[in-house]
């Protein structure tokens, strides 16, 4: 999940364009082809405008798991950007810089039963 925070620009009724990019090797990121995701969220509710919008990045097996490059390279990277229309002009956020760590000894965490 990624929280698009509340701000003076996030308004009820608007839409948000969001994008996820997945990388292996956090220290020297390598883009994972096919693991990206782009969606349009909204219209935003009054509650979301006040509290922020939570975006689910998934499914796990095709969007999150590919950040894992093996037992010696367990920390990948996720980047999220979002675009809002502000005064008729599209404004894009800075990209997030999120470490994604999936490890259970020699393999990845089994999240198949997590809702």
Number of C-alpha atoms within 10 A of each C-alpha: 9 14 12 20 13 15 11 8 13 23 21 15 12 15 17 19 16 19 17 21 22 27 26 24 20 20 11 10 15 15 18 15 10 11 20 20 16 14 13 12 15 14 13 18 16 13 12 19 20 16 15 18 21 13 14 10 19 15 11 13 11 15 20 23 21 20 29 24 17 16 14 10 16 22 22 27 24 23 17 23 16 21 17 19 16 13 8 7 9 11 13 15 12 11 14 15 11 15 18 20 18 23 16 11 9 10 13 16 12 10 11 8 5 5 4
